[in-house]
Amino acid sequence: MTATQTPPTDHPKTASAAGSRRYATVNPFTGETEREFDFTPTEAIDGIIERAHAGYQEWRQRSVEDRAAVVRRAAELMDERIHDLAALTTREMGKRTEEAVGELFLCSMILKYYADNGPGFLQPTTVQPLFGGGEAVVETQPVGALLAIEPWNYPYYQVVRVAGPNLVLGNTVILKHSEITPQCALAIEQLFTDAGAPEGVFTNTFLRIEDVEQVIADPRIAGVTLTGSERAGSAVGALAGKHLKKSVLELGGSDPFIVLDADDLAATVKAAITGRMQNTGQACIAAKRIIVTEDVYEPVVAGLQQALAGFAPGDPADPGTTLAPLSSEQAAKDLHAQIQDAVDKGATVLAGGGRPDLPGAFVEPTLLADVTPDMRAYHEELFGPAAVVYKVKDEDEAIALANDTVYGLGATVMSGDLDRARAVAARLEAGMVWINQPTGSSPELPFGGIKRSGYGRELSELAMFEFANRRLLRTVPAKKSDRPQAG
């Protein structure tokens, strides 16, 4: 990469644990460096790409049923190893054990979903020709080796939602994971190897950021997918365009959580807290902007304050902990700086606002009000346990505020009146809108955004076609010659 194209490392979703350039397990609760890993040598990259390309040539020739069987076996191995894999997540990025297990359960579901349904998704479809007779068939074929650049916040899920559909399709995957989750990356590679994937079908690397362009530029690489910050996505998208490679980008989000009414106040508050605080708020689809109509604003805010005050920080491996540390000390400092910027410019702190007097990368669950466009918290993604609450007079003001963002990933609308909720949802600029439930993820539901939240879709049947050759096969009957046949 050139200096102007290098994805930045100072964003919470792309930063290393201590700001240094290495792959390392740095426990965000203890601050201790547990393991370090060398970068993949630049001179080794060509061989990695060649093995992925050769693996593709063999893998694509296998029946889709055989490929699906390997993916299903990977899911079964994940089920068997779930607690060991979860423990790695907790040590590397600080996820609470309960949530780490939940992430792996979802990953297993995704792999099984594509193992079971992928072969059906790949069945040819027939098109009736408008002229010329004969037949036309649209086939779905793999395209080659892919580069997947993935973040730390869901270190298994982010990878599996790329690997599941593409391995069943017949593509191969080269992984460049986050610098702070190297052991999770190695564990995923081992899963697919143990499941029977041939050499080159799924390969982990510890690439330097500056070596990424070499991979994208290589003619044996068919495409690149990235989950991360919008700045990283812009850089990778530019490189993909420069080298005429297909790309899928799942980037930042500042999702609105719109409360139109609150007949069931407890359920509304619970949904908002779940949407904001899951994974310690380190999720692209977290509910970062809570927009509440004025007639229910006071009771909703009071409920949020009470709920946020009940979070207990501690060891993420302790079942009693309800607030885990952020992924790194740098991530905690970055989030606190965004909060402090808002406070310095006049925002009101309704809950939290500081950092607990504890070791570890903790930030207090924070709720800000009176946030204005001159504050970082108005425009930037808050990647951690902090949210902004806004009071609006009606649906029109709620929609205008919700859409006043460069992002367009997810959104939530809460209302006992489904027609009212659907009318609001229809006017929101987002790739996903959930009504009466926080934005989430499930194997059968397409996942992705618009605007600076990226493009393309992961999960669901749609994921099978992002890196696919939708090849037309047109057959017209041969015309018989009018000339007499010899003999």
C-alpha positions as CSV (number, residue, x, y, z in Angstrom):
1,M,0.0,0.0,0.0
2,T,1.0,3.6,-0.6
3,A,1.2,5.9,2.4
4,T,-2.1,7.5,1.4
5,Q,-3.8,4.2,1.0
6,T,-2.8,2.4,4.2
7,P,-5.8,1.6,6.4
8,P,-5.2,3.6,9.7
9,T,-4.4,1.7,12.8
10,D,-5.7,4.3,15.2
11,H,-9.4,3.4,14.8
12,P,-10.9,1.2,17.6
13,K,-11.7,-1.6,15.2
14,T,-8.3,-1.7,13.6
15,A,-6.0,-0.8,16.4
16,S,-3.5,-3.2,18.0
17,A,-3.7,-3.7,21.7
18,A,-1.0,-1.3,22.7
19,G,-0.6,0.7,19.5
20,S,2.4,-1.2,18.3
21,R,2.7,-3.1,15.1
22,R,2.7,-6.8,15.9
23,Y,0.4,-9.7,16.3
24,A,0.0,-10.3,20.0
25,T,-2.4,-11.6,22.7
26,V,-2.6,-8.8,25.2
27,N,-5.2,-9.6,27.9
28,P,-7.3,-6.4,28.2
29,F,-8.2,-7.2,31.8
30,T,-4.7,-7.8,33.1
31,G,-2.8,-5.8,30.6
32,E,-0.3,-8.7,30.3
33,T,1.2,-9.7,26.9
34,E,0.6,-13.5,26.8
35,R,1.9,-14.4,23.4
36,E,3.5,-12.7,20.4
37,F,3.7,-13.8,16.8
38,D,6.0,-12.9,13.9
39,F,4.6,-11.2,10.8
40,T,4.3,-13.3,7.8
41,P,7.5,-12.7,5.8
42,T,6.9,-10.6,2.7
43,E,8.8,-13.1,0.6
44,A,6.4,-15.9,1.8
45,I,3.3,-14.2,0.4
46,D,3.6,-15.4,-3.2
47,G,3.7,-19.0,-2.0
48,I,0.6,-18.5,0.2
49,I,-1.3,-17.1,-2.8
50,E,-0.1,-19.9,-5.0
51,R,-1.3,-22.6,-2.5
52,A,-4.7,-20.8,-2.2
53,H,-4.9,-20.7,-6.0
54,A,-3.9,-24.3,-6.4
55,G,-6.3,-25.2,-3.7
56,Y,-9.1,-23.5,-5.5
57,Q,-8.4,-25.4,-8.7
58,E,-8.9,-28.7,-6.8
59,W,-11.6,-27.5,-4.4
60,R,-13.9,-26.2,-7.1
61,Q,-13.8,-29.6,-8.8
62,R,-15.2,-31.4,-5.7
63,S,-19.0,-31.8,-5.6
64,V,-20.8,-29.1,-3.7
65,E,-22.0,-31.9,-1.3
66,D,-18.4,-32.7,-0.5
67,R,-17.6,-29.1,0.2
68,A,-20.6,-28.7,2.3
69,A,-19.7,-31.8,4.3
70,V,-16.3,-30.2,5.3
71,V,-18.1,-27.0,6.4
72,R,-20.6,-29.0,8.5
73,R,-17.7,-30.9,10.1
74,A,-16.1,-27.6,11.0
75,A,-19.3,-26.7,12.7
76,E,-19.3,-29.9,14.7
77,L,-15.7,-29.4,15.7
78,M,-16.6,-25.9,16.8
79,D,-19.4,-27.3,19.0
80,E,-16.9,-29.8,20.6
81,R,-14.3,-27.1,21.2
82,I,-16.7,-24.3,22.2
83,H,-15.4,-23.6,25.7
84,D,-11.7,-23.6,24.7
85,L,-12.4,-21.3,21.7
86,A,-14.5,-19.0,23.9
87,A,-11.7,-18.8,26.5
88,L,-9.3,-17.6,23.7
89,T,-11.8,-14.8,22.8
90,T,-11.9,-13.7,26.5
91,R,-8.2,-13.6,26.8
92,E,-7.5,-11.8,23.5
93,M,-10.2,-9.1,23.3
94,G,-12.0,-9.3,26.7
95,K,-15.4,-10.7,25.7
96,R,-17.4,-12.1,28.7
97,T,-17.5,-15.9,28.7
98,E,-21.3,-16.0,28.2
99,E,-21.1,-13.8,25.2
100,A,-18.1,-15.6,23.8
101,V,-20.0,-18.9,23.9
102,G,-23.0,-17.2,22.3
103,E,-20.8,-16.0,19.4
104,L,-19.6,-19.5,18.8
105,F,-23.1,-20.9,18.9
106,L,-24.1,-18.4,16.2
107,C,-21.0,-19.4,14.2
108,S,-22.0,-23.0,14.3
109,M,-25.5,-22.1,13.1
110,I,-24.0,-20.2,10.2
111,L,-21.8,-23.1,9.1
112,K,-24.6,-25.6,9.4
113,Y,-26.9,-23.2,7.5
114,Y,-24.6,-23.1,4.5
115,A,-23.8,-26.8,4.7
116,D,-27.5,-27.6,4.6
117,N,-28.8,-24.9,2.2
118,G,-25.8,-24.0,0.1
119,P,-26.1,-26.8,-2.4
120,G,-29.7,-25.8,-3.0
121,F,-28.8,-22.1,-3.4
122,L,-26.3,-23.1,-6.2
123,Q,-28.9,-24.9,-8.3
124,P,-29.0,-23.5,-11.9
125,T,-32.0,-21.4,-12.8
126,T,-33.7,-21.6,-16.2
127,V,-34.6,-18.5,-18.2
128,Q,-37.1,-18.7,-21.1
129,P,-35.4,-17.1,-24.1
130,L,-37.5,-14.4,-25.9
131,F,-36.3,-15.5,-29.3
132,G,-34.3,-18.2,-31.0
133,G,-35.7,-21.2,-29.2
134,G,-33.5,-23.5,-27.2
135,E,-32.8,-22.8,-23.5
136,A,-30.9,-20.5,-21.3
137,V,-29.5,-21.4,-17.8
138,V,-27.9,-19.3,-15.2
139,E,-25.2,-21.2,-13.3
140,T,-23.4,-20.1,-10.1
141,Q,-19.7,-20.8,-10.1
142,P,-16.8,-19.9,-7.8
143,V,-14.3,-17.3,-8.9
144,G,-11.1,-18.1,-7.0
145,A,-9.1,-17.2,-3.9
146,L,-10.4,-14.4,-1.7
147,L,-8.6,-12.1,0.8
148,A,-10.7,-11.6,4.0
149,I,-9.6,-8.8,6.3
150,E,-11.4,-9.2,9.6
151,P,-11.6,-7.3,13.0
152,W,-11.3,-8.4,16.6
153,N,-14.8,-7.6,18.0
154,Y,-16.4,-10.9,16.9
155,P,-13.2,-12.8,16.0
156,Y,-15.0,-16.0,15.0
157,Y,-18.3,-14.7,13.6
158,Q,-16.8,-12.2,11.3
159,V,-14.6,-14.9,9.7
160,V,-17.3,-17.6,9.6
161,R,-19.8,-15.5,7.8
162,V,-17.3,-15.1,4.9
163,A,-15.9,-18.6,5.0
164,G,-19.2,-20.5,5.3
165,P,-20.9,-19.5,2.0
166,N,-17.6,-19.1,0.0
167,L,-16.2,-22.5,0.9
168,V,-19.5,-24.2,0.0
169,L,-19.5,-22.2,-3.2
170,G,-16.0,-23.4,-4.1
171,N,-13.8,-20.3,-3.4
172,T,-10.8,-20.4,-1.1
173,V,-10.0,-17.9,1.6
174,I,-6.8,-16.2,2.8
175,L,-7.4,-14.6,6.2
176,K,-5.7,-11.4,7.5
177,H,-7.2,-11.1,11.0
178,S,-6.8,-8.4,13.6
179,E,-3.4,-8.0,15.2
180,I,-4.9,-8.5,18.6
181,T,-6.7,-11.8,18.0
182,P,-3.9,-14.1,16.5
183,Q,-4.8,-17.2,18.5
184,C,-8.4,-17.0,17.5
185,A,-7.2,-16.8,13.9
186,L,-5.0,-19.8,14.2
187,A,-7.9,-21.7,15.9
188,I,-10.2,-21.1,13.0
189,E,-7.6,-22.3,10.5
190,Q,-7.1,-25.4,12.6
191,L,-10.9,-26.0,12.6
192,F,-11.1,-26.1,8.8
193,T,-7.9,-28.2,8.5
194,D,-9.2,-30.7,11.0
195,A,-12.6,-30.8,9.2
196,G,-10.8,-32.0,6.1
197,A,-10.2,-28.8,4.0
198,P,-7.3,-29.4,1.7
199,E,-4.2,-27.3,1.8
200,G,-4.8,-23.8,0.5
201,V,-8.6,-23.8,1.1
202,F,-8.5,-21.8,4.3
203,T,-5.2,-20.1,5.2
204,N,-4.4,-17.8,8.1
205,T,-1.7,-15.2,7.6
206,F,-0.2,-12.6,9.9
207,L,0.1,-10.0,7.2
208,R,1.5,-6.5,7.7
209,I,-0.9,-3.8,6.6
210,E,1.7,-2.6,4.1
211,D,1.7,-6.0,2.4
212,V,-2.0,-6.1,1.8
213,E,-1.8,-4.4,-1.6
214,Q,0.6,-7.1,-2.8
215,V,-2.2,-9.7,-2.1
216,I,-5.0,-7.7,-3.6
217,A,-3.0,-6.9,-6.7
218,D,-2.0,-10.5,-7.4
219,P,-4.0,-11.8,-10.5
220,R,-4.6,-15.1,-8.6
221,I,-6.8,-13.2,-6.1
222,A,-10.4,-12.8,-7.2
223,G,-11.7,-10.5,-4.6
224,V,-11.4,-8.9,-1.1
225,T,-13.8,-8.5,1.7
226,L,-13.3,-6.4,4.8
227,T,-15.1,-5.7,8.0
228,G,-13.7,-2.7,9.9
229,S,-13.7,1.1,10.0
230,E,-15.0,3.2,7.1
231,R,-11.5,4.6,6.7
232,A,-10.0,1.2,6.3
233,G,-12.8,0.2,4.0
234,S,-12.2,3.3,1.8
235,A,-8.5,2.4,1.5
236,V,-9.2,-1.3,0.7
237,G,-12.0,-0.4,-1.7
238,A,-9.8,2.0,-3.6
239,L,-7.1,-0.8,-3.9
240,A,-9.7,-3.3,-5.1
241,G,-11.0,-0.8,-7.7
242,K,-7.4,0.0,-8.8
243,H,-6.8,-3.7,-9.5
244,L,-10.3,-4.4,-10.8
245,K,-11.2,-6.8,-8.0
246,K,-14.7,-7.3,-6.5
247,S,-15.0,-6.1,-2.9
248,V,-17.5,-6.4,-0.1
249,L,-17.2,-3.9,2.7
250,E,-19.0,-4.0,6.1
251,L,-17.9,-0.9,7.9
252,G,-18.9,1.4,10.7
253,G,-22.3,2.2,12.1
254,S,-24.0,4.8,14.3
255,D,-27.3,3.0,14.4
256,P,-30.4,4.9,15.6
257,F,-32.8,3.3,18.2
258,I,-36.1,5.1,17.8
259,V,-38.6,4.9,20.6
260,L,-42.0,6.2,19.3
261,D,-44.0,5.0,22.3
262,A,-43.3,2.9,25.4
263,D,-46.5,1.2,26.6
264,D,-44.2,-1.6,27.9
265,L,-41.4,0.6,29.4
266,A,-39.4,-2.3,30.9
267,A,-39.3,-4.1,27.5
268,T,-38.3,-0.9,25.7
269,V,-35.5,-0.1,28.1
270,K,-34.3,-3.7,28.1
271,A,-34.1,-3.7,24.3
272,A,-32.2,-0.4,24.3
273,I,-29.7,-1.7,26.9
274,T,-29.2,-4.9,25.0
275,G,-28.7,-3.1,21.7
276,R,-26.2,-0.8,23.2
277,M,-24.3,-2.9,25.7
278,Q,-23.8,-6.3,24.1
279,N,-20.2,-7.1,23.5
280,T,-19.4,-4.1,25.8
281,G,-20.9,-1.9,23.0
282,Q,-18.2,-3.0,20.6
283,A,-20.5,-3.8,17.7
284,C,-21.1,-2.1,14.3
285,I,-24.8,-2.6,14.8
286,A,-25.0,-1.5,18.4
287,A,-27.7,1.1,19.2
288,K,-25.5,4.1,19.5
289,R,-28.1,6.9,19.1
290,I,-31.3,6.6,21.2
291,I,-34.0,8.8,19.8
292,V,-37.1,9.2,21.9
293,T,-40.3,11.1,21.4
294,E,-40.9,13.8,24.0
295,D,-44.0,12.2,25.5
296,V,-42.0,9.2,26.8
297,Y,-38.6,10.7,27.0
298,E,-38.4,11.2,30.8
299,P,-39.4,7.6,31.8
300,V,-37.2,6.1,29.1
301,V,-34.2,8.1,30.2
302,A,-34.8,7.2,33.9
303,G,-35.0,3.5,32.9
304,L,-31.8,3.7,31.0
305,Q,-30.0,5.5,33.9
306,Q,-31.1,2.8,36.3
307,A,-30.1,0.0,34.0
308,L,-26.6,1.4,33.2
309,A,-25.9,2.0,36.9
310,G,-26.3,-1.8,37.5
311,F,-23.4,-3.0,35.4
312,A,-20.6,-4.5,37.4
313,P,-17.1,-4.4,35.9
314,G,-14.7,-7.2,36.5
315,D,-12.9,-10.2,35.1
316,P,-14.7,-11.2,31.8
317,A,-14.1,-14.9,32.7
318,D,-16.1,-14.4,36.0
319,P,-19.8,-15.3,35.5
320,G,-20.7,-12.5,37.9
321,T,-19.2,-9.8,35.7
322,T,-21.7,-7.8,33.6
323,L,-19.2,-5.1,32.3
324,A,-16.2,-6.4,30.5
325,P,-13.1,-4.3,29.6
326,L,-12.8,-2.9,26.1
327,S,-10.5,-4.8,23.7
328,S,-7.4,-2.7,24.6
329,E,-6.3,0.2,26.7
330,Q,-6.0,2.3,23.5
331,A,-9.6,1.6,22.6
332,A,-10.7,2.7,26.1
333,K,-8.7,5.9,25.8
334,D,-10.1,6.6,22.4
335,L,-13.7,6.2,23.6
336,H,-13.1,8.3,26.7
337,A,-11.6,11.0,24.6
338,Q,-14.9,11.1,22.5
339,I,-16.9,11.3,25.7
340,Q,-14.7,14.1,27.2
341,D,-14.9,16.1,23.9
342,A,-18.7,16.1,24.2
343,V,-18.6,17.1,27.9
344,D,-16.1,19.9,27.3
345,K,-18.4,21.3,24.6
346,G,-21.5,21.3,26.8
347,A,-23.1,17.8,26.7
348,T,-24.9,16.5,29.7
349,V,-23.7,13.3,31.4
350,L,-26.8,11.3,32.4
351,A,-24.8,8.2,33.4
352,G,-21.2,7.3,33.7
353,G,-18.8,9.4,31.8
354,G,-15.5,8.3,33.3
355,R,-13.3,5.3,33.9
356,P,-13.6,3.0,36.9
357,D,-10.7,3.0,39.4
358,L,-9.8,-0.5,38.4
359,P,-7.0,-2.2,36.4
360,G,-8.0,-3.1,32.9
361,A,-9.4,-1.3,29.8
362,F,-12.7,-0.2,31.4
363,V,-15.0,2.7,30.5
364,E,-18.1,3.4,32.6
365,P,-21.5,2.8,30.8
366,T,-22.2,6.3,29.6
367,L,-25.3,8.1,28.5
368,L,-24.9,11.6,27.0
369,A,-27.6,14.2,26.3
370,D,-27.6,17.6,24.7
371,V,-25.1,16.4,22.1
372,T,-24.8,18.9,19.2
373,P,-23.2,18.7,15.7
374,D,-20.0,20.4,16.9
375,M,-19.2,17.4,19.1
376,R,-17.4,14.3,18.0
377,A,-20.1,12.1,19.6
378,Y,-22.7,13.5,17.1
379,H,-20.9,12.3,14.0
380,E,-18.5,9.6,15.0
381,E,-19.1,6.0,15.8
382,L,-18.9,5.4,19.6
383,F,-17.3,1.9,19.8
384,G,-17.9,0.9,23.4
385,P,-20.4,1.3,26.3
386,A,-21.5,4.9,25.5
387,A,-24.7,6.2,23.9
388,V,-26.3,9.5,23.1
389,V,-30.0,10.1,23.8
390,Y,-32.0,12.7,21.9
391,K,-35.5,14.1,22.6
392,V,-37.7,14.7,19.5
393,K,-41.2,15.9,19.1
394,D,-42.5,13.5,16.5
395,E,-41.8,10.9,13.8
396,D,-40.6,13.4,11.2
397,E,-38.0,14.8,13.6
398,A,-36.9,11.3,14.6
399,I,-36.4,10.3,11.0
400,A,-34.5,13.4,10.1
401,L,-32.1,12.9,13.1
402,A,-31.8,9.2,12.4
403,N,-30.8,9.8,8.8
404,D,-28.4,12.7,9.7
405,T,-25.3,10.5,9.6
406,V,-22.7,9.3,7.1
407,Y,-23.6,5.7,8.2
408,G,-26.4,3.5,7.1
409,L,-26.0,0.0,8.7
410,G,-28.9,-0.9,10.9
411,A,-31.7,0.8,12.8
412,T,-34.4,-0.1,15.3
413,V,-37.9,1.2,15.7
414,M,-39.8,0.6,18.9
415,S,-43.6,1.0,19.0
416,G,-46.8,-0.9,20.0
417,D,-48.3,0.3,16.7
418,L,-46.8,-1.8,14.0
419,D,-48.3,0.3,11.2
420,R,-46.7,3.4,12.7
421,A,-43.4,1.6,13.1
422,R,-43.4,0.3,9.6
423,A,-44.1,3.7,8.2
424,V,-41.1,5.1,10.1
425,A,-38.9,2.2,9.0
426,A,-39.7,2.8,5.4
427,R,-38.2,6.2,5.6
428,L,-34.9,5.2,7.3
429,E,-31.7,5.1,5.4
430,A,-30.2,1.8,6.5
431,G,-29.4,-1.6,5.2
432,M,-31.3,-3.3,8.0
433,V,-34.3,-2.2,10.1
434,W,-35.6,-4.2,13.0
435,I,-38.9,-3.4,14.6
436,N,-39.3,-4.0,18.4
437,Q,-36.0,-5.8,18.6
438,P,-32.4,-4.6,18.7
439,T,-30.6,-5.0,15.4
440,G,-29.0,-8.5,15.4
441,S,-27.8,-11.3,13.2
442,S,-29.0,-14.7,12.1
443,P,-27.7,-17.0,9.3
444,E,-30.8,-16.6,7.1
445,L,-31.0,-12.8,7.2
446,P,-28.9,-10.6,4.9
447,F,-26.4,-8.4,6.7
448,G,-24.9,-5.1,5.3
449,G,-25.3,-1.4,5.0
450,I,-25.4,1.6,2.7
451,K,-23.6,5.0,2.6
452,R,-20.3,4.8,4.5
453,S,-21.3,1.6,6.2
454,G,-20.2,-0.2,3.1
455,Y,-21.7,-2.3,0.4
456,G,-22.5,-5.9,-0.4
457,R,-24.3,-8.4,1.7
458,E,-23.2,-11.2,4.0
459,L,-25.2,-14.1,5.4
460,S,-28.5,-15.4,3.8
461,E,-28.7,-16.7,0.3
462,L,-27.3,-13.4,-0.9
463,A,-23.8,-14.2,0.5
464,M,-23.5,-17.1,-1.9
465,F,-23.5,-14.7,-4.9
466,E,-21.2,-11.9,-3.9
467,F,-18.0,-13.7,-5.1
468,A,-19.6,-15.8,-7.8
469,N,-19.7,-16.0,-11.5
470,R,-23.4,-16.0,-12.4
471,R,-22.6,-17.6,-15.8
472,L,-25.1,-17.8,-18.6
473,L,-25.2,-21.0,-20.6
474,R,-27.3,-20.4,-23.8
475,T,-28.1,-23.4,-26.0
476,V,-29.7,-23.2,-29.4
477,P,-30.5,-26.4,-31.4
478,A,-28.1,-27.0,-34.3
479,K,-29.6,-26.3,-37.7
480,K,-29.8,-29.2,-40.0
481,S,-28.1,-28.7,-43.4
482,D,-30.3,-28.6,-46.5
483,R,-27.6,-30.4,-48.5
484,P,-28.1,-34.1,-49.3
485,Q,-26.0,-36.3,-47.0
486,A,-23.4,-38.5,-48.6
487,G,-24.0,-42.3,-48.7
